[in-house]
Amino acid sequence: MAIRQGLLALLSRGPRYGYQLRAEFEASTGATWPLNIGQVYTTLSRLERDGLVAPGEQDDQGRVVYTITEAGRAEMARWFGTPVAQADRPRDELVIKLAMAVTAGADVRPIIQAQRTATMGTLQRLTRARRANAEDPAQRLVLDSMIFQAEAEQRWLDHCEAVLAASPQTQERQA
C-alpha cells in the first residue's frame, strides 16, 4: 500500500513520469526499497483508474507525465493522517522461525547466534550508510529506523536467550 501513497507524495511536488518517480522513491528511501519500473507503471495505471492521478501528454521521448489530482491529494492527506497499525505490518519470519524451532525441540542457540551475527553485520552496514547519507533527511530517517530495528532485534535476541535459558522445557531438551 505504501508504494501507491508514496507515488502520490512524490507527485504532490509536481508532475513526474514513471522513471523519475522510481528514482525519487528509491532516493527517498535510501535505496532500501527498490522498485521495479513495471510496478511503478502498474501502480500509476491503478491510480489513474481511481482518479488519483491524471496523465498528461507524451513528451518528445514518448514519456507520459503524471499529475496528482485533488482526490489524490486527499488520499495522500488521509494516508499521512492515519497511523500504521501493528496488524498492517508483515509477519516477522524470525519470530516464527524461533517459535517453530522451540516447538520442534531444536537447539535454538545456534539459530540465535547466526541471527545475531547477521544482524550485527546489517547494523554495521546501515551505520556506514547513515554516515555517507547524513545530509539527506529522508534517507537519514529511513536508515535511522532500520538501525533502531536492528538494535531492537539484538535486544530481543538477548531476551530470547534469557527466556530459553530459564525455561525448564528448554533445559530438559538440552540435557
C-alpha positions in Angstrom: 0.0 0.0 0.0 2.9 2.4 0.7 4.0 2.5 -2.9 0.7 3.9 -4.0 0.7 6.6 -1.5 4.5 7.2 -1.9 4.0 7.9 -5.6 1.2 10.3 -4.7 3.5 12.1 -2.2 6.2 12.5 -4.9 3.6 13.7 -7.4 2.5 16.3 -4.9 5.8 18.1 -5.6 5.0 18.4 -9.3 4.4 16.4 -12.4 6.6 13.4 -13.0 7.0 10.5 -15.4 7.5 6.9 -14.2 11.3 6.7 -14.3 11.5 9.9 -12.3 9.1 8.6 -9.7 11.1 5.4 -9.4 14.4 7.2 -8.9 12.9 9.6 -6.4 11.2 6.9 -4.4 14.4 4.9 -4.2 16.4 8.0 -3.2 13.8 9.0 -0.6 14.0 5.5 1.0 17.8 5.3 0.8 17.6 2.7 -1.9 16.4 0.2 0.8 13.1 -0.4 -1.1 14.0 -0.8 -4.8 11.0 -0.6 -7.2 10.6 -2.4 -10.4 9.7 0.1 -13.2 6.8 -2.2 -14.2 5.5 -1.9 -10.6 5.6 1.9 -10.9 3.6 1.9 -14.2 1.1 -0.6 -12.9 0.6 1.5 -9.8 0.2 4.6 -11.9 -2.4 2.9 -14.1 -4.4 2.0 -10.9 -4.0 5.5 -9.6 -5.3 6.9 -12.9 -8.2 4.4 -12.8 -9.1 5.5 -9.3 -9.0 9.2 -10.3 -6.0 10.0 -8.1 -3.6 11.0 -10.9 -4.1 12.3 -14.4 -1.8 11.5 -17.3 -0.5 14.4 -19.4 0.7 14.5 -23.0 3.7 12.4 -24.1 7.0 14.3 -24.3 9.3 14.1 -27.3 10.8 10.9 -25.9 7.4 9.2 -25.5 7.2 9.6 -21.7 3.9 10.3 -20.1 4.0 12.9 -17.3 1.5 12.3 -14.5 -0.1 14.9 -12.2 -1.8 14.3 -8.9 -5.5 15.2 -8.8 -7.4 16.8 -5.9 -8.7 13.3 -5.0 -5.1 12.2 -5.0 -4.1 15.0 -2.6 -7.0 14.0 -0.3 -5.8 10.3 -0.4 -2.3 11.4 0.4 -3.5 13.6 3.3 -5.6 10.7 4.6 -2.6 8.4 4.5 -0.3 10.9 6.3 -3.0 11.3 8.9 -3.6 7.6 9.6 -1.3 5.8 12.0 0.2 2.5 10.8 -1.3 -0.3 12.8 0.9 -3.2 14.0 -1.5 -5.6 12.4 -0.8 -4.0 9.0 2.9 -4.9 9.1 4.1 -8.2 7.6 4.7 -11.2 9.8 8.2 -11.4 11.3 9.8 -14.5 9.9 12.5 -14.6 12.6 9.9 -14.7 15.3 8.1 -17.6 13.5 11.4 -19.4 12.9 12.4 -19.3 16.6 8.9 -20.3 17.8 8.8 -23.2 15.4 12.4 -24.3 16.4 11.4 -24.3 20.1 8.2 -26.2 19.3 10.2 -28.7 17.2 12.6 -29.2 20.1 15.6 -27.9 18.1 18.6 -26.3 19.8 17.8 -22.7 19.3 21.2 -21.3 20.5 22.9 -21.7 17.1 19.9 -20.1 15.3 20.0 -17.1 17.7 23.8 -16.8 17.3 23.6 -16.9 13.5 20.9 -14.3 13.5 22.9 -12.1 16.0 25.9 -12.2 13.7 23.8 -11.4 10.6 22.0 -8.5 12.4 25.3 -7.1 13.6 26.6 -7.1 10.1 23.5 -5.3 8.9 23.8 -2.8 11.8 27.4 -2.0 10.7 26.4 -1.6 7.1 23.5 0.7 8.0 25.6 2.8 10.2 28.2 3.3 7.4 25.3 4.2 5.0 23.9 6.7 7.5 27.3 8.4 7.8 27.5 8.6 4.0 24.0 10.0 3.6 23.9 12.3 6.6 22.8 15.3 4.5 19.6 13.9 3.1 16.9 13.9 5.8 14.6 11.4 4.1 17.4 8.9 3.7 18.5 9.6 7.3 15.0 8.9 8.7 14.8 5.6 6.7 18.3 4.5 7.8 17.7 5.5 11.4 14.6 3.5 11.5 16.4 0.4 10.1 19.2 0.9 12.6 16.8 1.1 15.5 15.0 -2.0 14.3 18.3 -3.9 14.1 19.3 -2.7 17.6 15.9 -3.8 18.9 16.4 -7.2 17.2 19.7 -7.6 19.0 18.0 -6.8 22.4 15.2 -9.2 21.5 17.7 -12.0 20.7 19.3 -11.4 24.1 15.9 -11.6 25.7 15.2 -14.9 23.8 18.4 -16.4 25.2 17.5 -15.4 28.7 13.9 -16.7 28.5 15.1 -20.0 26.9 17.9 -20.4 29.5 15.4 -20.0 32.3 12.7 -22.3 30.7 12.5 -25.8 32.3 11.3 -27.2 28.9 14.4 -25.9 27.1 16.7 -27.1 29.8 15.2 -30.6 29.5 15.8 -30.6 25.7 19.4 -29.5 26.0 20.2 -32.2 28.7 
